[in-house]
Amino acid sequence: MQAFQRFQEDRRYFEAPARFPFYTGYIEGWGLHCESLGDELGLYNTCADRMGMLSMEQLRACRLVVDTGMHAFGWSRDKALNFMLENTAMAEHDAGCEVTRYITWPGQACAYKVGERKIRELRTRCENEIKKEAFDIRDFYGIVLNAGAVPLTKLEEMIDEYIAKSNGGKEKEEAKANESKEENFSDGSADFLGTMTFASGMWCKCCVVPGSHLIAEANKQ
């Protein structure tokens, strides 16, 4: 995978390939998937603790209805707004801002739930198809995170390859060796990363850059 696909600058919106392509299904889908992991990790101890997660999950589901309603079935803005007010916990001002956003950015809001469902589907596929003694949930999430922001179709291909290797008895050391090769910056990736502002410490609060801890070492070489 090329460096520009894995490391995306957060401020250079006008410069390709800074945000081109930008796979919202993976990025926002991963974020929504992480919210659901709170139950597994024991972070939600009461119903009140889970309320925020459930409320936001309901919002993401409503987006599928409202976005497609307006862009495929001719819904008016008022109809979309009323649907949001009736089916989410949002205040009227916030719901209005959301609907306006959907009008000007068709399909983007749908990507949250679509991506979350695909990641959950892929995890379930691994749990069902890989022999129990061979499956390690850390391997699954390692593949998902090390891939960076990729199309959901590409992520699915990678998981299918992982399932095939696991069931074929391939040693895990081979997979780890391949991951190490991908993290090798001797191919000039360090020069590419050095042109990006996060490399000089200019981070914004939403930046998450896989492999960024290796930048300093790579630039020294």
Backbone as CSV, one residue per row, in Angstrom:
resi,resn,N_x,N_y,N_z,CA_x,CA_y,CA_z,C_x,C_y,C_z
1,MET,0.841,-1.184,0.000,0.000,0.000,0.000,0.886,1.248,0.000
2,GLN,0.533,2.242,-0.817,1.344,3.437,-0.932,1.206,4.324,0.309
3,ALA,2.266,5.100,0.559,2.282,5.945,1.750,1.133,6.945,1.744
4,PHE,0.800,7.508,0.568,-0.240,8.535,0.542,-1.609,7.974,0.885
5,GLN,-1.766,6.631,0.762,-3.034,6.012,1.139,-3.132,5.799,2.645
6,ARG,-1.999,5.655,3.298,-1.997,5.342,4.725,-1.888,6.585,5.595
7,PHE,-1.185,7.610,5.123,-0.933,8.785,5.943,-1.573,9.998,5.285
8,GLN,-2.684,10.474,5.846,-3.428,11.553,5.220,-3.360,12.811,6.076
9,GLU,-2.933,13.899,5.457,-2.840,15.184,6.140,-4.226,15.715,6.468
10,ASP,-4.358,16.320,7.638,-5.681,16.755,8.092,-6.017,18.179,7.701
11,ARG,-5.035,18.985,7.290,-5.327,20.380,6.992,-5.222,20.734,5.513
12,ARG,-4.497,19.966,4.741,-4.303,20.305,3.328,-5.447,19.754,2.476
13,TYR,-6.641,20.268,2.737,-7.814,19.783,2.031,-7.725,20.033,0.532
14,PHE,-6.998,21.082,0.140,-6.959,21.493,-1.262,-5.867,20.783,-2.047
15,GLU,-5.038,19.991,-1.393,-3.912,19.353,-2.054,-4.131,17.853,-2.189
16,ALA,-4.236,17.358,-3.407,-4.226,15.914,-3.614,-2.786,15.438,-3.468
17,PRO,-2.533,14.277,-2.853,-3.540,13.338,-2.340,-3.827,13.500,-0.844
18,ALA,-3.765,14.731,-0.319,-3.959,14.936,1.106,-5.280,14.356,1.584
19,ARG,-6.345,14.552,0.844,-7.634,13.988,1.208,-8.273,13.313,-0.005
20,PHE,-7.457,12.751,-0.850,-7.983,12.082,-2.033,-7.254,10.768,-2.223
21,PRO,-7.865,9.658,-2.080,-9.277,9.499,-1.709,-9.463,9.556,-0.188
22,PHE,-10.705,9.693,0.244,-11.021,9.804,1.658,-12.153,8.824,1.960
23,TYR,-11.828,7.697,2.590,-12.786,6.595,2.734,-13.553,6.699,4.052
24,THR,-14.645,7.450,4.003,-15.428,7.710,5.210,-16.011,6.429,5.791
25,GLY,-16.362,5.464,4.940,-16.938,4.217,5.439,-16.022,3.536,6.441
26,TYR,-14.728,3.515,6.138,-13.763,2.930,7.071,-13.555,3.828,8.281
27,ILE,-13.296,5.106,8.038,-12.903,6.014,9.123,-14.009,6.174,10.152
28,GLU,-15.196,6.581,9.704,-16.297,6.787,10.638,-16.902,5.456,11.076
29,GLY,-16.834,4.462,10.196,-17.322,3.130,10.575,-16.518,2.553,11.720
30,TRP,-15.203,2.767,11.692,-14.348,2.304,12.789,-14.694,3.023,14.082
31,GLY,-14.928,4.340,13.992,-15.286,5.093,15.187,-16.569,4.592,15.825
32,LEU,-17.574,4.325,14.999,-18.845,3.827,15.515,-18.692,2.416,16.064
33,HIS,-17.874,1.604,15.413,-17.624,0.244,15.908,-16.993,0.299,17.300
34,CYS,-16.077,1.236,17.495,-15.414,1.362,18.798,-16.411,1.685,19.900
35,GLU,-17.434,2.475,19.595,-18.445,2.790,20.606,-19.115,1.509,21.106
36,SER,-19.340,0.571,20.198,-20.016,-0.670,20.587,-19.138,-1.567,21.444
37,LEU,-17.824,-1.345,21.419,-16.912,-2.194,22.192,-16.956,-1.888,23.681
38,GLY,-17.616,-0.790,24.050,-17.717,-0.463,25.465,-18.374,-1.551,26.279
39,ASP,-19.362,-2.217,25.703,-20.025,-3.320,26.400,-19.049,-4.467,26.648
40,GLU,-18.291,-4.842,25.615,-17.349,-5.951,25.745,-16.246,-5.654,26.755
41,LEU,-15.847,-4.398,26.820,-14.761,-4.005,27.717,-15.243,-3.714,29.136
42,GLY,-16.548,-3.798,29.347,-17.089,-3.550,30.681,-17.090,-2.091,31.082
43,LEU,-17.166,-1.198,30.090,-17.128,0.235,30.376,-18.498,0.804,30.705
44,TYR,-19.550,0.096,30.306,-20.911,0.557,30.585,-21.488,-0.323,31.687
45,ASN,-21.547,0.217,32.876,-21.968,-0.580,34.025,-23.465,-0.498,34.302
46,THR,-24.114,0.543,33.819,-25.543,0.720,34.043,-26.217,1.108,32.739
47,CYS,-27.543,1.102,32.757,-28.290,1.524,31.571,-28.008,2.985,31.247
48,ALA,-27.842,3.796,32.291,-27.536,5.205,32.073,-26.188,5.379,31.383
49,ASP,-25.231,4.518,31.713,-23.916,4.585,31.081,-24.013,4.300,29.578
50,ARG,-24.933,3.443,29.215,-25.073,3.030,27.822,-25.944,3.985,27.014
51,MET,-26.588,4.939,27.683,-27.545,5.810,27.003,-26.895,6.619,25.885
52,GLY,-25.708,7.151,26.147,-25.034,7.940,25.121,-24.743,7.117,23.877
53,MET,-24.228,5.908,24.079,-23.926,5.040,22.946,-25.189,4.720,22.145
54,LEU,-26.268,4.370,22.838,-27.506,3.993,22.169,-28.144,5.178,21.449
55,SER,-28.057,6.360,22.075,-28.614,7.547,21.455,-27.892,7.884,20.149
56,MET,-26.558,7.799,20.167,-25.794,8.094,18.962,-25.978,7.010,17.907
57,GLU,-26.144,5.766,18.341,-26.403,4.691,17.386,-27.747,4.908,16.690
58,GLN,-28.731,5.389,17.446,-30.036,5.691,16.866,-29.920,6.820,15.832
59,LEU,-29.107,7.831,16.148,-28.891,8.923,15.210,-28.284,8.410,13.915
60,ARG,-27.261,7.566,14.018,-26.597,7.046,12.809,-27.554,6.220,11.965
61,ALA,-28.469,5.498,12.620,-29.472,4.726,11.878,-30.465,5.656,11.183
62,CYS,-30.867,6.737,11.856,-31.806,7.694,11.265,-31.204,8.365,10.035
63,ARG,-29.904,8.546,10.046,-29.253,9.160,8.901,-29.493,8.362,7.621
64,LEU,-29.499,7.042,7.737,-29.737,6.212,6.555,-31.097,6.524,5.952
65,VAL,-32.087,6.722,6.811,-33.450,6.992,6.351,-33.556,8.386,5.751
66,VAL,-33.027,9.382,6.464,-33.173,10.771,6.038,-32.388,11.056,4.757
67,ASP,-31.148,10.596,4.698,-30.316,10.850,3.523,-30.935,10.245,2.274
68,THR,-31.287,8.968,2.345,-31.891,8.324,1.180,-33.290,8.870,0.908
69,GLY,-33.995,9.279,1.968,-35.317,9.858,1.773,-35.268,11.106,0.922
70,MET,-34.306,11.988,1.208,-34.211,13.240,0.461,-33.626,13.055,-0.934
71,HIS,-32.597,12.196,-1.059,-31.881,12.101,-2.330,-32.397,11.005,-3.261
72,ALA,-33.215,10.104,-2.747,-33.738,9.039,-3.604,-35.265,9.019,-3.674
73,PHE,-35.932,9.553,-2.635,-37.391,9.445,-2.597,-38.107,10.792,-2.516
74,GLY,-37.365,11.856,-2.733,-37.991,13.160,-2.851,-38.512,13.794,-1.584
75,TRP,-37.972,13.431,-0.434,-38.395,14.055,0.818,-38.054,15.548,0.811
76,SER,-38.912,16.351,1.427,-38.612,17.765,1.626,-37.717,17.920,2.855
77,ARG,-37.137,19.108,3.010,-36.309,19.374,4.187,-37.143,19.276,5.461
78,ASP,-38.377,19.798,5.412,-39.240,19.758,6.595,-39.568,18.324,7.007
79,LYS,-39.816,17.466,6.026,-40.121,16.074,6.348,-38.910,15.396,6.988
80,ALA,-37.726,15.667,6.444,-36.499,15.090,7.002,-36.268,15.595,8.428
81,LEU,-36.477,16.897,8.636,-36.287,17.480,9.953,-37.249,16.872,10.969
82,ASN,-38.508,16.740,10.604,-39.499,16.165,11.513,-39.156,14.718,11.865
83,PHE,-38.636,13.980,10.893,-38.245,12.594,11.162,-37.125,12.550,12.194
84,MET,-36.160,13.451,12.060,-35.051,13.500,13.011,-35.552,13.854,14.408
85,LEU,-36.453,14.804,14.497,-36.965,15.230,15.804,-37.791,14.141,16.468
86,GLU,-38.501,13.350,15.672,-39.357,12.301,16.215,-38.579,11.043,16.616
87,ASN,-37.408,10.849,16.023,-36.715,9.574,16.216,-35.323,9.680,16.831
88,THR,-34.914,10.881,17.207,-33.631,11.045,17.894,-33.834,11.952,19.108
89,ALA,-32.784,12.114,19.894,-32.840,12.988,21.062,-32.298,14.377,20.756
90,MET,-32.160,14.720,19.487,-31.553,15.988,19.099,-32.527,17.148,19.290
91,ALA,-31.964,18.331,19.634,-32.745,19.558,19.687,-32.992,20.040,18.258
92,GLU,-33.981,20.919,18.091,-34.378,21.333,16.744,-33.239,22.016,15.982
93,HIS,-32.479,22.866,16.659,-31.367,23.551,15.978,-30.337,22.547,15.471
94,ASP,-29.945,21.612,16.328,-28.940,20.621,15.943,-29.453,19.729,14.813
95,ALA,-30.709,19.312,14.913,-31.281,18.466,13.867,-31.342,19.220,12.541
96,GLY,-31.650,20.519,12.611,-31.689,21.321,11.399,-30.329,21.425,10.733
97,CYS,-29.292,21.603,11.537,-27.920,21.650,11.001,-27.544,20.322,10.352
98,GLU,-27.948,19.226,10.984,-27.656,17.904,10.434,-28.333,17.713,9.076
99,VAL,-29.593,18.064,8.990,-30.335,17.884,7.742,-29.734,18.734,6.627
100,THR,-29.355,19.961,6.956,-28.716,20.824,5.954,-27.427,20.198,5.451
101,ARG,-26.696,19.608,6.351,-25.457,18.919,5.963,-25.751,17.768,5.016
102,TYR,-26.770,16.974,5.287,-27.105,15.848,4.422,-27.510,16.322,3.030
103,ILE,-28.188,17.480,2.972,-28.619,18.016,1.686,-27.413,18.337,0.811
104,THR,-26.397,18.918,1.401,-25.243,19.374,0.632,-24.160,18.315,0.454
105,TRP,-24.270,17.170,1.152,-23.219,16.140,1.109,-23.868,14.762,1.027
106,PRO,-24.490,14.434,-0.094,-25.236,13.175,-0.218,-24.383,11.946,0.093
107,GLY,-24.919,11.076,0.926,-24.285,9.789,1.187,-23.242,9.770,2.284
108,GLN,-22.670,10.942,2.627,-21.584,10.934,3.602,-22.043,10.441,4.970
109,ALA,-23.199,10.918,5.410,-23.676,10.532,6.740,-24.052,9.059,6.813
110,CYS,-24.408,8.483,5.677,-24.745,7.055,5.660,-23.526,6.182,5.921
111,ALA,-22.348,6.713,5.601,-21.132,5.910,5.673,-20.821,5.441,7.080
112,TYR,-21.237,6.191,8.103,-20.967,5.800,9.486,-21.522,4.405,9.761
113,LYS,-22.827,4.252,9.531,-23.495,3.001,9.860,-23.116,1.883,8.891
114,VAL,-22.957,2.237,7.627,-22.553,1.239,6.639,-21.194,0.653,7.002
115,GLY,-20.245,1.532,7.356,-18.912,1.067,7.727,-18.922,0.235,8.991
116,GLU,-19.692,0.675,9.995,-19.778,-0.068,11.256,-20.347,-1.465,11.037
117,ARG,-21.377,-1.559,10.216,-21.993,-2.860,9.942,-21.029,-3.779,9.188
118,LYS,-20.254,-3.224,8.277,-19.307,-4.044,7.515,-18.190,-4.570,8.416
119,ILE,-17.647,-3.714,9.298,-16.592,-4.166,10.197,-17.109,-5.242,11.141
120,ARG,-18.317,-5.062,11.653,-18.918,-6.080,12.519,-19.150,-7.372,11.741
121,GLU,-19.586,-7.255,10.507,-19.802,-8.438,9.662,-18.501,-9.203,9.450
122,LEU,-17.414,-8.469,9.191,-16.124,-9.114,8.955,-15.609,-9.805,10.217
123,ARG,-15.810,-9.180,11.358,-15.395,-9.807,12.606,-16.191,-11.094,12.850
124,THR,-17.490,-11.035,12.641,-18.334,-12.220,12.826,-17.923,-13.325,11.868
125,ARG,-17.563,-12.941,10.645,-17.121,-13.931,9.671,-15.868,-14.645,10.169
126,CYS,-14.931,-13.895,10.727,-13.718,-14.507,11.269,-14.047,-15.463,12.412
127,GLU,-14.919,-15.029,13.307,-15.285,-15.852,14.459,-15.956,-17.152,14.045
128,ASN,-16.704,-17.099,12.940,-17.449,-18.278,12.492,-16.635,-19.205,11.599
129,GLU,-15.687,-18.644,10.837,-15.006,-19.439,9.812,-13.600,-19.894,10.205
130,ILE,-12.987,-19.230,11.178,-11.645,-19.635,11.605,-11.767,-20.607,12.775
131,LYS,-10.952,-21.627,12.751,-10.963,-22.589,13.847,-10.710,-21.879,15.172
132,LYS,-11.455,-22.281,16.176,-11.449,-21.562,17.445,-10.056,-21.396,18.016
133,GLU,-9.234,-22.441,17.935,-7.903,-22.364,18.531,-6.947,-21.483,17.716
134,ALA,-7.324,-21.187,16.466,-6.459,-20.392,15.601,-6.837,-18.920,15.572
135,PHE,-8.021,-18.578,16.103,-8.501,-17.196,16.013,-8.079,-16.383,17.227
136,ASP,-7.497,-15.230,16.950,-7.118,-14.286,17.989,-7.703,-12.936,17.585
137,ILE,-8.566,-12.373,18.418,-9.232,-11.118,18.083,-8.230,-9.998,17.836
138,ARG,-7.043,-10.088,18.451,-6.014,-9.073,18.242,-5.486,-9.106,16.816
139,ASP,-5.456,-10.284,16.203,-5.034,-10.383,14.809,-6.022,-9.667,13.899
140,PHE,-7.308,-9.853,14.177,-8.336,-9.198,13.364,-8.199,-7.688,13.432
141,TYR,-8.131,-7.157,14.646,-8.043,-5.709,14.785,-6.696,-5.170,14.306
142,GLY,-5.665,-5.995,14.374,-4.377,-5.597,13.827,-4.457,-5.354,12.332
143,ILE,-5.174,-6.224,11.632,-5.346,-6.055,10.190,-6.156,-4.804,9.890
144,VAL,-7.243,-4.625,10.617,-8.118,-3.475,10.383,-7.361,-2.164,10.593
145,LEU,-6.591,-2.056,11.673,-5.919,-0.797,12.004,-4.671,-0.557,11.165
146,ASN,-3.904,-1.593,10.893,-2.680,-1.412,10.117,-2.959,-1.063,8.665
147,ALA,-4.165,-1.378,8.202,-4.513,-1.090,6.810,-4.601,0.407,6.562
148,GLY,-4.958,1.173,7.590,-5.223,2.587,7.375,-6.583,2.762,6.720
149,ALA,-6.852,3.978,6.240,-8.157,4.275,5.647,-8.233,3.713,4.230
150,VAL,-8.877,2.568,4.092,-9.002,1.895,2.801,-10.479,1.715,2.466
151,PRO,-10.804,1.452,1.198,-12.194,1.142,0.860,-12.650,-0.112,1.605
152,LEU,-13.934,-0.196,1.902,-14.454,-1.363,2.620,-14.274,-2.633,1.806
153,THR,-14.304,-2.521,0.476,-14.083,-3.700,-0.367,-12.656,-4.223,-0.207
154,LYS,-11.682,-3.285,-0.077,-10.287,-3.693,0.121,-10.114,-4.327,1.489
155,LEU,-10.752,-3.744,2.498,-10.677,-4.316,3.842,-11.243,-5.723,3.854
156,GLU,-12.322,-5.931,3.148,-12.925,-7.263,3.086,-11.983,-8.256,2.423
157,GLU,-11.292,-7.832,1.374,-10.311,-8.709,0.721,-9.210,-9.114,1.698
158,MET,-8.733,-8.167,2.487,-7.668,-8.450,3.437,-8.127,-9.427,4.516
159,ILE,-9.361,-9.271,4.970,-9.880,-10.191,5.983,-10.088,-11.577,5.393
160,ASP,-10.543,-11.650,4.162,-10.709,-12.957,3.514,-9.365,-13.667,3.379
161,GLU,-8.315,-12.902,3.069,-6.974,-13.487,2.974,-6.518,-13.996,4.342
162,TYR,-6.825,-13.232,5.380,-6.479,-13.635,6.748,-7.194,-14.931,7.130
163,ILE,-8.457,-15.039,6.776,-9.221,-16.258,7.073,-8.619,-17.449,6.349
164,ALA,-8.280,-17.260,5.064,-7.707,-18.351,4.274,-6.370,-18.810,4.846
165,LYS,-5.527,-17.857,5.244,-4.223,-18.217,5.814,-4.386,-18.928,7.152
166,SER,-5.318,-18.441,7.963,-5.530,-19.050,9.282,-6.012,-20.486,9.150
167,ASN,-6.917,-20.723,8.241,-7.442,-22.065,8.055,-6.478,-22.968,7.310
168,GLY,-5.510,-22.358,6.600,-4.531,-23.149,5.861,-3.337,-23.531,6.702
169,GLY,-3.309,-23.083,7.959,-2.235,-23.472,8.856,-0.957,-22.677,8.687
170,LYS,-1.018,-21.504,8.009,0.185,-20.680,7.860,0.602,-20.147,9.224
171,GLU,1.896,-20.085,9.448,2.407,-19.622,10.732,2.206,-18.127,10.896
172,LYS,1.912,-17.711,12.112,1.677,-16.291,12.381,2.947,-15.466,12.179
173,GLU,4.110,-16.127,12.296,5.346,-15.383,12.108,5.438,-14.820,10.694
174,GLU,4.877,-15.515,9.705,4.918,-15.043,8.331,4.122,-13.752,8.190
175,ALA,2.961,-13.723,8.816,2.127,-12.516,8.762,2.818,-11.355,9.454
176,LYS,3.449,-11.626,10.608,4.141,-10.563,11.327,5.322,-10.029,10.526
177,ALA,6.000,-10.919,9.790,7.125,-10.493,8.969,6.654,-9.557,7.866
178,ASN,5.498,-9.867,7.279,4.937,-9.009,6.237,4.562,-7.644,6.788
179,GLU,4.023,-7.616,8.016,3.665,-6.343,8.641,4.907,-5.490,8.875
180,SER,6.007,-6.153,9.257,7.249,-5.426,9.501,7.766,-4.784,8.217
181,LYS,7.594,-5.485,7.096,8.028,-4.936,5.818,7.225,-3.699,5.467
182,GLU,5.940,-3.725,5.781,5.075,-2.587,5.466,5.459,-1.360,6.288
183,GLU,6.024,-1.586,7.477,6.395,-0.470,8.339,7.783,0.068,8.026
184,ASN,8.475,-0.549,7.039,9.829,-0.135,6.697,9.787,1.158,5.877
185,PHE,10.436,2.210,6.340,10.380,3.504,5.680,11.575,3.726,4.756
186,SER,12.363,2.697,4.464,13.546,2.872,3.649,13.222,3.113,2.182
187,ASP,11.923,3.019,1.805,11.532,3.202,0.412,11.253,4.656,0.068
188,GLY,11.575,5.569,0.972,11.328,6.983,0.712,10.104,7.521,1.403
189,SER,9.394,6.672,2.131,8.191,7.133,2.816,8.511,8.216,3.835
190,ALA,9.711,8.160,4.413,10.080,9.162,5.409,10.114,10.551,4.778
191,ASP,10.606,10.640,3.527,10.625,11.929,2.854,9.215,12.437,2.633
192,PHE,8.313,11.535,2.247,6.913,11.926,2.035,6.290,12.414,3.333
193,LEU,6.515,11.668,4.411,5.922,12.044,5.686,6.497,13.355,6.211
194,GLY,7.748,13.636,5.886,8.370,14.850,6.366,7.740,16.118,5.811
195,THR,7.018,15.997,4.681,6.367,17.169,4.091,5.044,17.476,4.745
196,MET,4.579,16.633,5.642,3.260,16.793,6.241,3.379,17.446,7.608
197,THR,2.431,18.307,7.953,2.583,19.148,9.130,2.536,18.374,10.428
198,PHE,1.911,17.200,10.460,1.880,16.462,11.720,3.267,15.972,12.102
199,ALA,4.179,15.860,11.102,5.532,15.378,11.378,6.336,16.389,12.184
200,SER,5.953,17.655,12.108,6.685,18.683,12.839,6.024,19.047,14.155
201,GLY,5.060,18.268,14.580,4.427,18.486,15.867,3.177,19.326,15.819
202,MET,2.731,19.727,14.619,1.532,20.568,14.508,0.299,19.678,14.427
203,TRP,-0.057,19.104,15.555,-1.177,18.167,15.598,-2.467,18.905,15.913
204,CYS,-3.549,18.437,15.328,-4.867,18.880,15.774,-5.483,17.736,16.563
205,LYS,-6.518,18.005,17.320,-7.034,17.037,18.273,-7.623,15.798,17.622
206,CYS,-7.938,15.863,16.319,-8.580,14.706,15.683,-7.611,13.876,14.859
207,CYS,-6.305,14.249,14.856,-5.341,13.502,14.041,-4.982,12.177,14.704
208,VAL,-5.075,11.107,13.941,-4.592,9.808,14.382,-3.849,9.209,13.201
209,VAL,-2.541,9.062,13.314,-1.737,8.653,12.176,-1.045,7.336,12.465
210,PRO,-1.497,6.236,11.857,-0.848,4.946,12.085,0.634,5.005,11.722
211,GLY,1.493,4.525,12.595,2.918,4.467,12.310,3.676,5.754,12.530
212,SER,2.991,6.799,13.047,3.658,8.085,13.180,4.782,8.064,14.199
213,HIS,4.773,7.090,15.110,5.832,7.008,16.103,7.165,6.633,15.473
214,LEU,7.142,6.195,14.198,8.378,5.807,13.522,8.969,6.944,12.703
215,ILE,8.254,8.058,12.633,8.702,9.156,11.769,10.064,9.679,12.214
216,ALA,10.192,9.939,13.519,11.441,10.512,14.017,12.630,9.601,13.736
217,GLU,12.441,8.300,13.970,13.529,7.358,13.706,13.881,7.331,12.225
218,ALA,12.838,7.350,11.380,13.078,7.275,9.933,13.827,8.493,9.430
219,ASN,13.490,9.665,9.957,14.141,10.887,9.497,15.606,10.969,9.932
220,LYS,15.969,10.249,10.978,17.352,10.252,11.443,18.255,9.419,10.536
221,GLN,17.641,8.461,9.836,18.437,7.547,9.017,18.893,8.207,7.716
